[in-house]
Amino acid sequence: MKYLMFVCTDPEPDTDTENEPDIDDWVSEADASGRRLQGMALAPRSAATTVRVRNGKLLMSDGPFAETKEVIVGFDLLECADLDEAIEVARAHPMARGGRLELRPLADFEQ
């Protein structure tokens, strides 16, 4: 099953920095195991453009639509047997301590 893992900042990160995992190690291990199919960091939220259409009119605004302290800073596409396995992969990611990770299964419209 494929999961998109949103990598987000968090205004309340873990303050325990002892044994903090290394992102390069996490990427290497997740890639080698075949669980990480792709991943990238995103440009700063100041580079975002929000696009909406309302009543036939194009509405654009700079930055993300939501006014929030949490920001999506990257993503990883995971291939895992189930949610439990995806949680274990996410748990080892450095941003599980310094930010937050949202796991969302990809929709399967063929079922």
C-alpha positions in Angstrom: 0.0 0.0 0.0 1.3 3.5 -0.8 1.2 6.3 1.7 2.0 10.0 1.3 3.9 11.2 4.3 3.6 15.0 4.7 6.6 16.3 6.6 5.5 19.3 8.7 7.0 21.8 11.2 5.6 21.9 14.7 5.6 24.9 17.1 6.2 22.4 19.9 9.1 20.1 18.9 10.6 17.5 21.2 13.1 19.2 23.4 15.1 15.9 24.0 17.8 16.1 21.4 19.8 13.1 22.7 20.2 10.4 20.1 18.5 12.5 17.5 18.3 10.6 14.2 20.1 11.8 11.1 18.0 12.5 8.0 20.7 11.1 5.6 20.7 7.8 7.6 16.9 7.7 7.5 16.7 8.3 3.8 19.4 5.6 3.1 17.7 3.0 5.2 14.2 3.8 3.9 15.5 3.7 0.3 17.5 0.5 0.8 14.4 -1.3 2.3 12.3 -0.2 -0.7 9.8 1.6 1.7 10.6 5.1 0.4 9.8 5.5 -3.3 10.4 9.2 -3.5 10.8 12.3 -1.3 11.7 15.9 -1.6 11.9 19.1 0.5 9.6 21.9 -0.6 10.6 25.6 -1.2 9.7 28.0 1.6 6.0 28.8 2.1 6.8 32.3 0.8 7.2 30.7 -2.6 3.7 29.1 -2.5 0.7 30.3 -4.6 -2.8 29.3 -3.6 -5.2 28.9 -6.6 -9.0 28.8 -6.3 -11.9 29.3 -8.6 -15.1 30.8 -7.2 -18.1 31.7 -9.3 -16.0 31.4 -12.4 -13.3 33.8 -11.2 -9.7 32.9 -10.7 -8.5 33.8 -7.2 -4.8 33.6 -6.4 -2.9 34.5 -3.3 0.7 34.4 -2.3 1.6 31.8 0.3 -0.4 28.9 1.7 -4.1 29.3 2.1 -4.2 28.2 5.7 -3.0 30.6 8.3 -1.2 28.2 10.6 2.0 27.9 12.5 2.6 24.4 11.1 4.0 24.3 7.6 4.4 21.4 5.1 8.1 21.4 4.3 8.4 18.2 2.4 7.0 14.8 1.5 7.9 11.1 1.2 6.0 8.5 -0.8 6.1 5.3 1.0 5.3 1.7 0.0 4.4 -0.3 3.1 2.5 -3.5 3.8 0.0 -1.7 6.1 -0.4 1.4 8.3 1.5 -0.2 11.1 4.6 -0.5 8.9 4.2 3.1 7.7 4.0 4.2 11.3 7.3 2.5 12.1 8.9 4.1 9.0 7.6 7.5 10.1 8.6 7.0 13.7 12.3 6.8 12.7 12.1 10.0 10.7 13.9 13.0 12.4 10.9 15.2 11.9 8.8 12.9 14.1 10.7 14.6 17.0 11.3 18.0 15.6 8.0 18.4 13.7 5.1 16.2 12.8 4.4 13.6 10.1 1.0 13.0 8.5 0.5 9.6 6.9 -2.3 9.4 4.3 -3.0 6.3 2.1 -3.2 7.1 -1.6 -6.8 6.6 -2.9 -7.3 3.5 -5.0 -10.2 4.4 -7.4 -10.0 0.9 -9.0 -11.4 -0.9 -5.9 
